[in-house]
Every structure is written in structure tokens, then in C-alpha cells.
Amino acid sequence: MATAHFILQGKGGVGKSFVSAILAQYFNKNGIKVHCADTDPINATFESYEEFSVKHINLFSGGNNIVVQSEFDGLIELICEAGEDEHIVIDNGASSFIPLINYIVENNALELLKSMGHKICLHSIITGGPALRDTLAGFDLLAKEFSKDADIFIWLNEFFGEVEADEKKFEQMIAYKNNAKSVVGIVTIRKQSELFLTSLKKALNLNLSLEAAINQPEIKVMDKQRLKMIQKDLFEQLDPIFNKNQKVA
């Protein structure tokens, strides 16, 4: 059946929409049909990528600014309606992180999807710098709650610095050691020089994926070259994960 990818982290501004866009590009590049959804009730960045035809699932109801858990029903329906071997990429906002977790737990949503033959992948982003502790806590929560019903991916985002504390790399940290058996793959968004960051920001500011920016006439040649290098690095990290025993493909 279908494979649903939830991009989840309780901390805002850590790169959830970027990871969502990378996954959508990766599946498109490999000829896999992908559906995209954005459930961020405040900053629906993923929805702004027109090339992916992202469906926005409104979690607000009745004109208020409070997430209504029953609105997540539409998300489950979207997964159930997807065809065999199709993938669904879901960008979930920081403000709806806890409501979604509560919804999944209260409704046994992952267990239901699994029983219907769907595969669930949870993508947790860990950042270096000040948000390290908070993002580790978000990963730990996901692993403890859902490891029996989902495969967990880790994205190490070095944009704010290397992911390490007390001279320990991520794989040496307690949060990882306690949940290592649940992790099917780790992808690193590597720290880049200012030139690479500038090129990346040009694409992001235009709400373009790396692939779209590379093919955009107004993007300069060397910016395209750097974007190609970033894309190649990320795709080459994803290849062995998705090909490994076809566990998550």
C-alpha cells in the first residue's frame, strides 16, 4: 500500500519544510508518485512550493486559532486514499506537534494505518546550537511513543552548528542510544560555507526546490552548481536508506 512520511519536530525553524521538499524531490527524481500535504496552521511554507501541488489541511475550525484535533481525520483519509507504492509527504508545524501526537495516540491512528497495509515513516530533525536539547527531546518522544508502528528517520541539520554536546556526536548521545533500534537511517544536512548558504537561500526565497532552482533560468550558473552539489549529497545519503532491504521503499 502507501507509505506516509510525517516530518515532525516540536521546535520551529529547524528545517521541516526543507526536509519535506527534499523528500518530494527525491521521490519525483526516482519516478515514484508522491502526494504532499502541509498541516502547519501558522507557517505553511511547504504549501508555497507550487511544483508539488501541496494540499493544505486546515487545522483551525470556527474562525479561532486553536488546533482542532478532529481536523486530522482528513490527513488519515489522504493516506488511505493513496494508491499502492505511492508516497505521502506531510509537513507538520511546530504548533501542531503535540496535538498531532495526542490525536495519533488517542485514536490508535498508526496502528490502524499499519493494519491496512500502509507503512509509516517519522522524520525527526535534530539541530546543532541552542535548539539541540529541544530537538533531542522531540525525537525521544516520537521514538518512545511510536517505534513499534513506525520507522524513524533522523535528519541532522548542521545549519546552526555541528550536532554535538560535551564532545559527543549524535550517535554517542543518550537519546540516540536509547532509541537506536528504531532508527532506520540518518541523513546529515551538512554545514556549508557562506557561498553555498547564499545559493541555497536564493532558492528558498523563491519557494523553489533545489531541482526547480537548478532549472530556473534566472539562477546563475555557479549557484546552480552549488545547489546540484547539495542535492547530490542528500540524495546519495537517502539512496542506501531506501534501498536497504526495501524496508522503507
PyMOL commands that set and color helices and strands:
alter all, ss='L'
color gray80, all
select helices_A, chain A and resi 16-29+46-48+50-52+69-81+94-107+109-115+129-146+158-160+170-172+174-182+194-205+210-214+221-246
alter helices_A, ss='H'
color red, helices_A
select strands_A, chain A and resi 3-8+34-38+55-56+87-91+119-127+151-157+164-165+168-169+183-189
alter strands_A, ss='S'
color yellow, strands_A
deselect
rebuild
show_as cartoon
